[in-house]
Amino acid sequence: MLNMGGPSTVPETHDFLKNLFLDGDLIPLPFQSILAPIIAKRRTPQIEKQYEDIGGGSPILHYTKLQGERMAAILDELHPATAPHKSYVAFRYARPLTDETARQMKADGVKRAVAFTQYPQYSCSTTGSSLNELYRRGRAGEAGDVEWSVIDRWGTHPGFIEAVAQNIERALAKFPAERRSDTVLLFSAHSLPMSVVNRGDPYVLEVSASVSAVMDRLGHSNPYRLVWQSQVGPSAWMGMQTSEAIKGLARLGRKQVVLVPIAFTSDHIETLYELDLEYVKEGEELGMEIYRAESLNDSPVFIRALADLAATHLKDYSSGKIGPTNLQLNLRCPGCTNATCGAQKEWFARGGR
């Protein structure tokens, strides 16, 4: 189960930030190996305070483990031909890092594995970065002799859409029925640098498709917008920013809002601090009634969706209906100049051989 991860305790924050800023797939920087440690050191005190404010660390590892264990149990029933199933967590920037997980898989004697992204929508900077790191570790033999296949995106899966829609409906229920339909739904996703968007990255399109599917499920019951959060640094990022959208809605007299995390599958700092403690507070100070739809966390509907995704993938792979990767993953962004990306796609397309 591939994801960015987060520091489980406050002292892990610096290493998390250093790993994050060293990743050119996520945040391209000039002189990256020199600048990244400097930026991480400068930002650590501020980010440590934010993790303290949300309880002393990120819960993403707790929820990813929980989701994986429950998914594997359901998967044993849905696809007994490949049972028993076991989930492993491979984070990009926090422990357990990909190299740790690769070594554990080798020690456990794993021979068949699915690289299952926990980012619903694909981006070269998120899923692509995790696959690049897994490719480097796999090619070096750190995971042992494993036959790989990939689940690389699932942003319109009916179970995922249903889980998100149910959480929105619970948030909307906090408003009186007579004015519930006036509430604006602000779907908030992690932003991307425009340098990534402009090379042809599919993330913005895929997040938009998720939003469209959720609104179809809700019967277009409310006005909505897709906005973007978590911009870092002075360069141009995808907008508009969530904070600016909240201010704009208040100025226009739209004082009822539900914030919807559409690209996150569990709580972490972007939901618990940025959405809950910053944006909700900003809205309330502007006289708004503003709530956040819950993250998917331990949602049984969502966990069953993960199991369904994995079962369908294993069944279709075993029958020869699909190969190790799909056509979209095999297509590089038109503006891609990253040689590792091309080599990674070829490696996974051969099943990691």
Solvent accessible surface area in square Angstrom, and as a share of the most:
residue,aa,sasa,rsa
1,M,17,0.08
2,L,6,0.03
3,N,11,0.06
4,M,22,0.10
5,G,2,0.02
6,G,2,0.02
7,P,0,0.00
8,S,42,0.27
9,T,64,0.37
10,V,26,0.15
11,P,112,0.70
12,E,54,0.24
13,T,0,0.00
14,H,62,0.28
15,D,82,0.42
16,F,14,0.06
17,L,10,0.05
18,K,65,0.27
19,N,38,0.19
20,L,18,0.09
21,F,5,0.02
22,L,73,0.36
23,D,6,0.03
24,G,35,0.34
25,D,20,0.11
26,L,18,0.09
27,I,13,0.06
28,P,61,0.38
29,L,45,0.22
30,P,89,0.56
31,F,160,0.67
32,Q,32,0.14
33,S,84,0.54
34,I,110,0.56
35,L,60,0.30
36,A,0,0.00
37,P,48,0.30
38,I,76,0.39
39,I,44,0.22
40,A,0,0.00
41,K,149,0.63
42,R,190,0.70
43,R,72,0.26
44,T,14,0.08
45,P,87,0.55
46,Q,99,0.44
47,I,12,0.06
48,E,49,0.22
49,K,110,0.47
50,Q,23,0.10
51,Y,2,0.01
52,E,97,0.44
53,D,64,0.33
54,I,29,0.15
55,G,73,0.70
56,G,29,0.28
57,G,10,0.09
58,S,8,0.05
59,P,33,0.21
60,I,3,0.01
61,L,31,0.15
62,H,108,0.48
63,Y,45,0.17
64,T,2,0.01
65,K,100,0.42
66,L,30,0.15
67,Q,1,0.01
68,G,0,0.00
69,E,114,0.51
70,R,118,0.43
71,M,13,0.06
72,A,9,0.07
73,A,59,0.46
74,I,32,0.16
75,L,8,0.04
76,D,47,0.24
77,E,135,0.61
78,L,77,0.38
79,H,19,0.09
80,P,94,0.59
81,A,91,0.71
82,T,53,0.31
83,A,41,0.32
84,P,125,0.79
85,H,34,0.15
86,K,139,0.59
87,S,27,0.17
88,Y,37,0.14
89,V,15,0.08
90,A,7,0.05
91,F,0,0.00
92,R,35,0.13
93,Y,5,0.02
94,A,7,0.06
95,R,155,0.56
96,P,32,0.20
97,L,46,0.23
98,T,5,0.03
99,D,28,0.14
100,E,39,0.17
101,T,10,0.06
102,A,1,0.01
103,R,128,0.47
104,Q,91,0.41
105,M,11,0.05
106,K,112,0.48
107,A,84,0.65
108,D,65,0.33
109,G,42,0.40
110,V,30,0.17
111,K,129,0.55
112,R,77,0.28
113,A,13,0.10
114,V,40,0.23
115,A,3,0.02
116,F,8,0.04
117,T,1,0.00
118,Q,3,0.01
119,Y,25,0.09
120,P,0,0.00
121,Q,2,0.01
122,Y,5,0.02
123,S,0,0.00
124,C,14,0.08
125,S,0,0.00
126,T,25,0.15
127,T,0,0.00
128,G,3,0.03
129,S,1,0.00
130,S,3,0.02
131,L,1,0.00
132,N,4,0.02
133,E,19,0.09
134,L,7,0.03
135,Y,13,0.05
136,R,83,0.30
137,R,71,0.26
138,G,11,0.11
139,R,156,0.57
140,A,72,0.56
141,G,28,0.27
142,E,42,0.19
143,A,1,0.01
144,G,27,0.26
145,D,89,0.46
146,V,4,0.02
147,E,56,0.25
148,W,11,0.04
149,S,0,0.00
150,V,6,0.04
151,I,14,0.07
152,D,3,0.01
153,R,43,0.16
154,W,11,0.04
155,G,9,0.09
156,T,77,0.44
157,H,32,0.14
158,P,103,0.65
159,G,15,0.14
160,F,2,0.01
161,I,11,0.06
162,E,49,0.22
163,A,2,0.02
164,V,6,0.03
165,A,0,0.00
166,Q,52,0.23
167,N,6,0.03
168,I,0,0.00
169,E,70,0.31
170,R,128,0.47
171,A,3,0.03
172,L,11,0.05
173,A,61,0.47
174,K,116,0.49
175,F,2,0.01
176,P,48,0.30
177,A,74,0.57
178,E,148,0.66
179,R,87,0.32
180,R,79,0.29
181,S,71,0.46
182,D,80,0.41
183,T,0,0.00
184,V,6,0.04
185,L,0,0.00
186,L,1,0.01
187,F,0,0.00
188,S,0,0.00
189,A,0,0.00
190,H,39,0.18
191,S,1,0.01
192,L,6,0.03
193,P,7,0.04
194,M,52,0.23
195,S,71,0.46
196,V,0,0.00
197,V,29,0.17
198,N,114,0.58
199,R,64,0.23
200,G,38,0.36
201,D,12,0.06
202,P,26,0.16
203,Y,13,0.05
204,V,32,0.18
205,L,129,0.64
206,E,25,0.11
207,V,0,0.00
208,S,43,0.28
209,A,41,0.31
210,S,0,0.00
211,V,5,0.03
212,S,54,0.35
213,A,25,0.20
214,V,0,0.00
215,M,0,0.00
216,D,90,0.47
217,R,86,0.31
218,L,20,0.10
219,G,58,0.55
220,H,103,0.46
221,S,54,0.35
222,N,11,0.06
223,P,55,0.35
224,Y,70,0.26
225,R,160,0.59
226,L,41,0.20
227,V,4,0.02
228,W,5,0.02
229,Q,0,0.00
230,S,16,0.11
231,Q,77,0.34
232,V,37,0.22
233,G,45,0.43
234,P,144,0.91
235,S,65,0.42
236,A,71,0.55
237,W,23,0.08
238,M,42,0.19
239,G,38,0.37
240,M,103,0.46
241,Q,39,0.17
242,T,0,0.00
243,S,19,0.12
244,E,83,0.37
245,A,7,0.05
246,I,0,0.00
247,K,90,0.38
248,G,17,0.16
249,L,26,0.13
250,A,13,0.10
251,R,186,0.68
252,L,118,0.59
253,G,48,0.46
254,R,93,0.34
255,K,79,0.34
256,Q,24,0.11
257,V,0,0.00
258,V,0,0.00
259,L,0,0.00
260,V,1,0.01
261,P,9,0.05
262,I,1,0.00
263,A,11,0.08
264,F,16,0.07
265,T,5,0.03
266,S,2,0.02
267,D,15,0.08
268,H,12,0.05
269,I,22,0.11
270,E,15,0.07
271,T,0,0.00
272,L,42,0.21
273,Y,38,0.15
274,E,24,0.11
275,L,0,0.00
276,D,43,0.22
277,L,78,0.39
278,E,62,0.28
279,Y,17,0.06
280,V,22,0.13
281,K,116,0.49
282,E,51,0.23
283,G,0,0.00
284,E,100,0.45
285,E,126,0.57
286,L,78,0.39
287,G,54,0.52
288,M,10,0.04
289,E,54,0.24
290,I,5,0.02
291,Y,64,0.24
292,R,39,0.14
293,A,2,0.02
294,E,110,0.49
295,S,7,0.04
296,L,6,0.03
297,N,18,0.09
298,D,70,0.36
299,S,17,0.11
300,P,108,0.68
301,V,49,0.28
302,F,0,0.00
303,I,4,0.02
304,R,119,0.44
305,A,4,0.03
306,L,0,0.00
307,A,0,0.00
308,D,57,0.30
309,L,25,0.12
310,A,7,0.05
311,A,12,0.09
312,T,68,0.40
313,H,18,0.08
314,L,13,0.07
315,K,131,0.56
316,D,24,0.12
317,Y,43,0.16
318,S,79,0.51
319,S,85,0.55
320,G,61,0.58
321,K,155,0.66
322,I,66,0.34
323,G,33,0.32
324,P,27,0.17
325,T,18,0.10
326,N,63,0.32
327,L,158,0.79
328,Q,92,0.41
329,L,0,0.00
330,N,66,0.34
331,L,123,0.61
332,R,90,0.33
333,C,13,0.08
334,P,124,0.78
335,G,37,0.36
336,C,26,0.16
337,T,133,0.77
338,N,53,0.27
339,A,84,0.65
340,T,39,0.23
341,C,8,0.05
342,G,8,0.08
343,A,37,0.29
344,Q,0,0.00
345,K,11,0.05
346,E,108,0.48
347,W,16,0.05
348,F,0,0.00
349,A,41,0.32
350,R,135,0.49
351,G,3,0.03
352,G,13,0.12
353,R,131,0.48
